Amino acid sequence: MKFFLALTSAILGAALAAPGQEMQKRQITEVTLFLYGAGDAGYSITVPTNGASIPIDNPLSVSRVSTVCGATCFLTGAQGSSVMVRCNQGADIGPPQPQVSAICFRN
């Protein structure tokens, strides 16, 4: 009986630990950036988190950018703005301008 209880505890412990270990192995490979302009205007883009620079081809003059957790991102504007946005934080872009590139790195 004691052997059965010990064996059951060991198996149950391993089964419960496995999902946590699997979650640690997962890597976030991309994040979504949300870019906001005047009024209700805005758009989103998906950027890989491998440090590759992604061109942005949208003429909307952007005044704010945000993202959810997973990466730290840097955006460059058409008039020279440079902004960093981190996990669950937004960043203002001033003066508002179209964005031309984004680059993200996994946290």
Backbone as CSV, one residue per row, in Angstrom:
resi,resn,N_x,N_y,N_z,CA_x,CA_y,CA_z,C_x,C_y,C_z
1,MET,0.827,-1.194,0.000,0.000,0.000,0.000,0.871,1.258,0.000
2,LYS,1.906,1.266,0.839,2.786,2.432,0.891,3.492,2.625,-0.446
3,PHE,3.901,1.495,-1.055,4.551,1.584,-2.361,3.605,2.180,-3.394
4,PHE,2.355,1.758,-3.385,1.358,2.268,-4.324,1.146,3.767,-4.129
5,LEU,1.049,4.221,-2.885,0.861,5.642,-2.607,2.079,6.454,-3.055
6,ALA,3.260,5.925,-2.813,4.477,6.629,-3.229,4.563,6.706,-4.749
7,LEU,4.259,5.595,-5.412,4.289,5.560,-6.876,3.248,6.508,-7.458
8,THR,2.051,6.509,-6.913,0.988,7.403,-7.382,1.388,8.859,-7.177
9,SER,1.974,9.175,-6.043,2.415,10.553,-5.776,3.490,10.981,-6.754
10,ALA,4.418,10.085,-7.053,5.501,10.415,-7.987,4.955,10.658,-9.394
11,ILE,4.052,9.801,-9.835,3.470,9.948,-11.178,2.648,11.228,-11.252
12,LEU,1.842,11.471,-10.249,1.013,12.677,-10.231,1.876,13.926,-10.189
13,GLY,2.936,13.920,-9.407,3.843,15.065,-9.333,4.506,15.340,-10.674
14,ALA,4.927,14.297,-11.348,5.566,14.458,-12.668,4.568,14.987,-13.687
15,ALA,3.347,14.493,-13.627,2.323,14.945,-14.583,1.983,16.416,-14.372
16,LEU,1.925,16.854,-13.134,1.609,18.250,-12.852,2.774,19.166,-13.191
17,ALA,3.994,18.697,-13.061,5.174,19.519,-13.354,5.406,19.657,-14.849
18,ALA,5.007,18.691,-15.634,5.279,18.698,-17.076,4.718,19.923,-17.798
19,PRO,3.462,20.336,-17.565,2.978,21.521,-18.291,3.785,22.777,-17.992
20,GLY,4.228,22.967,-16.762,5.037,24.135,-16.424,6.360,24.135,-17.152
21,GLN,6.989,22.980,-17.236,8.255,22.877,-17.947,8.047,23.131,-19.427
22,GLU,6.934,22.651,-19.983,6.647,22.866,-21.402,6.419,24.354,-21.669
23,MET,5.743,25.043,-20.763,5.496,26.481,-20.940,6.809,27.248,-20.975
24,GLN,7.795,26.857,-20.154,9.077,27.543,-20.138,9.817,27.359,-21.450
25,LYS,9.603,26.241,-22.125,10.293,25.968,-23.374,9.727,26.779,-24.532
26,ARG,8.474,27.179,-24.420,7.846,27.933,-25.504,8.480,29.311,-25.618
27,GLN,8.639,29.738,-26.834,9.215,31.049,-27.092,8.198,31.885,-27.866
28,ILE,8.083,33.133,-27.521,7.212,34.034,-28.273,7.974,34.427,-29.528
29,THR,7.389,34.159,-30.687,8.079,34.410,-31.948,7.601,35.676,-32.640
30,GLU,6.473,36.238,-32.187,5.977,37.487,-32.776,5.055,38.192,-31.801
31,VAL,4.934,39.501,-31.977,4.028,40.309,-31.158,3.221,41.217,-32.080
32,THR,2.109,41.666,-31.572,1.274,42.596,-32.322,1.441,43.991,-31.743
33,LEU,1.732,44.935,-32.607,1.810,46.344,-32.219,0.528,47.028,-32.665
34,PHE,0.011,47.898,-31.820,-1.196,48.669,-32.121,-0.784,50.126,-32.276
35,LEU,-1.041,50.693,-33.442,-0.650,52.070,-33.743,-1.911,52.916,-33.870
36,TYR,-1.934,54.051,-33.184,-3.115,54.895,-33.106,-2.850,56.271,-33.698
37,GLY,-3.805,56.752,-34.466,-3.745,58.090,-35.024,-4.832,58.952,-34.407
38,ALA,-5.223,59.995,-35.116,-6.273,60.902,-34.627,-7.637,60.210,-34.655
39,GLY,-8.478,60.600,-33.717,-9.828,60.037,-33.665,-9.794,58.536,-33.431
40,ASP,-10.567,57.822,-34.228,-10.630,56.370,-34.107,-9.700,55.659,-35.080
41,ALA,-8.855,56.399,-35.764,-7.971,55.789,-36.762,-6.877,54.977,-36.084
42,GLY,-6.531,53.881,-36.691,-5.465,53.053,-36.161,-5.318,51.779,-36.969
43,TYR,-4.271,51.058,-36.689,-4.037,49.769,-37.327,-3.102,48.955,-36.455
44,SER,-2.967,47.696,-36.779,-2.046,46.833,-36.041,-1.139,46.120,-37.038
45,ILE,0.047,45.759,-36.549,0.991,44.990,-37.348,1.562,43.879,-36.472
46,THR,1.962,42.802,-37.096,2.610,41.701,-36.397,4.089,41.732,-36.754
47,VAL,4.915,41.705,-35.708,6.359,41.847,-35.891,7.050,40.640,-35.250
48,PRO,7.980,40.001,-35.951,8.725,38.896,-35.333,9.607,39.421,-34.202
49,THR,9.899,38.557,-33.246,10.704,38.968,-32.093,12.160,38.541,-32.236
50,ASN,12.606,38.357,-33.456,13.980,37.905,-33.696,14.938,39.047,-34.037
51,GLY,14.482,40.288,-33.920,15.346,41.429,-34.192,15.388,41.860,-35.649
52,ALA,14.552,41.264,-36.482,14.510,41.654,-37.896,13.721,42.961,-38.038
53,SER,14.252,43.883,-38.807,13.578,45.152,-39.057,12.474,44.932,-40.089
54,ILE,11.274,45.361,-39.745,10.113,45.186,-40.602,9.676,46.552,-41.128
55,PRO,9.552,46.710,-42.449,9.070,47.987,-42.983,7.572,48.157,-42.711
56,ILE,7.173,49.390,-42.475,5.761,49.716,-42.282,5.351,50.624,-43.431
57,ASP,4.337,50.219,-44.151,3.887,50.974,-45.318,2.437,51.412,-45.115
58,ASN,2.246,52.320,-44.161,0.915,52.849,-43.881,1.068,54.354,-43.683
59,PRO,0.334,55.157,-44.450,0.509,56.608,-44.385,-0.133,57.289,-43.171
60,LEU,-0.829,56.527,-42.315,-1.489,57.134,-41.158,-0.471,57.814,-40.253
61,SER,-0.749,59.044,-39.880,0.090,59.770,-38.940,-0.199,59.232,-37.537
62,VAL,0.783,58.578,-36.942,0.621,57.862,-35.680,1.068,58.736,-34.513
63,SER,0.249,58.731,-33.434,0.589,59.512,-32.253,0.844,58.640,-31.019
64,ARG,0.493,57.359,-31.103,0.680,56.458,-29.956,0.819,55.026,-30.454
65,VAL,1.633,54.242,-29.742,1.819,52.823,-30.059,1.774,52.030,-28.756
66,SER,1.241,50.805,-28.817,1.220,49.949,-27.636,1.368,48.496,-28.066
67,THR,1.651,47.640,-27.083,1.775,46.209,-27.317,1.440,45.472,-26.033
68,VAL,1.253,44.165,-26.134,1.084,43.325,-24.952,2.443,42.729,-24.614
69,CYS,2.500,41.946,-23.572,3.786,41.375,-23.143,4.389,40.445,-24.182
70,GLY,5.686,40.303,-24.097,6.379,39.354,-24.943,7.626,39.900,-25.600
71,ALA,7.688,41.228,-25.770,8.838,41.790,-26.478,9.003,43.268,-26.155
72,THR,10.198,43.753,-26.416,10.479,45.183,-26.406,10.671,45.575,-27.861
73,CYS,9.970,46.636,-28.278,9.987,47.023,-29.687,10.437,48.469,-29.849
74,PHE,11.019,48.742,-31.007,11.477,50.075,-31.368,10.872,50.427,-32.716
75,LEU,10.310,51.632,-32.819,9.725,52.101,-34.064,10.414,53.375,-34.517
76,THR,10.513,53.534,-35.824,11.120,54.717,-36.418,10.082,55.397,-37.296
77,GLY,10.000,56.732,-37.172,9.027,57.492,-37.933,9.613,58.117,-39.188
78,ALA,8.723,58.519,-40.085,9.123,59.112,-41.365,9.853,60.434,-41.182
79,GLN,9.584,61.130,-40.063,10.232,62.409,-39.806,11.333,62.283,-38.751
80,GLY,11.762,61.046,-38.488,12.889,60.843,-37.585,12.559,60.480,-36.152
81,SER,11.281,60.309,-35.823,10.966,59.922,-34.442,11.507,58.525,-34.164
82,SER,11.799,58.285,-32.900,12.254,56.976,-32.457,11.592,56.714,-31.117
83,VAL,10.906,55.590,-31.002,10.186,55.302,-29.770,10.373,53.836,-29.402
84,MET,10.433,53.576,-28.080,10.526,52.219,-27.553,9.231,51.914,-26.826
85,VAL,8.705,50.726,-27.040,7.487,50.304,-26.344,7.747,48.936,-25.716
86,ARG,7.341,48.814,-24.455,7.573,47.583,-23.688,6.254,46.938,-23.307
87,CYS,6.388,45.825,-22.642,5.284,44.997,-22.185,4.158,45.803,-21.529
88,ASN,2.971,45.710,-22.117,1.756,46.356,-21.589,1.907,47.852,-21.346
89,GLN,2.807,48.482,-22.061,2.978,49.928,-21.948,2.774,50.546,-23.321
90,GLY,2.279,51.729,-23.328,2.175,52.475,-24.569,3.248,53.549,-24.594
91,ALA,3.433,54.110,-25.764,4.399,55.195,-25.900,3.817,56.234,-26.860
92,ASP,3.965,57.492,-26.481,3.519,58.576,-27.345,4.574,58.855,-28.404
93,ILE,4.112,59.237,-29.577,4.994,59.603,-30.679,4.733,61.063,-30.995
94,GLY,5.771,61.886,-30.878,5.584,63.296,-31.127,6.753,63.892,-31.885
95,PRO,6.468,64.688,-32.860,5.120,64.951,-33.359,4.566,63.723,-34.085
96,PRO,3.226,63.617,-34.161,2.623,62.492,-34.874,3.160,62.404,-36.301
97,GLN,3.413,61.170,-36.751,3.970,60.952,-38.088,3.789,59.496,-38.495
98,PRO,3.799,59.232,-39.791,3.756,57.837,-40.242,4.995,57.100,-39.728
99,GLN,4.833,55.844,-39.415,5.952,55.018,-38.970,6.486,54.238,-40.168
100,VAL,7.807,54.076,-40.246,8.403,53.435,-41.406,9.043,52.090,-41.096
101,SER,9.366,51.822,-39.830,9.943,50.506,-39.511,9.729,50.161,-38.046
102,ALA,9.749,48.857,-37.780,9.625,48.343,-36.418,10.585,47.181,-36.254
103,ILE,11.111,47.044,-35.045,12.002,45.929,-34.709,11.693,45.520,-33.285
104,CYS,11.583,44.213,-33.049,11.232,43.713,-31.727,12.189,42.609,-31.283
105,PHE,12.403,42.575,-29.968,13.263,41.573,-29.358,12.485,40.904,-28.231
106,ARG,12.489,39.588,-28.206,11.779,38.815,-27.196,12.320,39.145,-25.818
107,ASN,11.421,39.283,-24.856,11.814,39.551,-23.460,12.306,38.286,-22.801
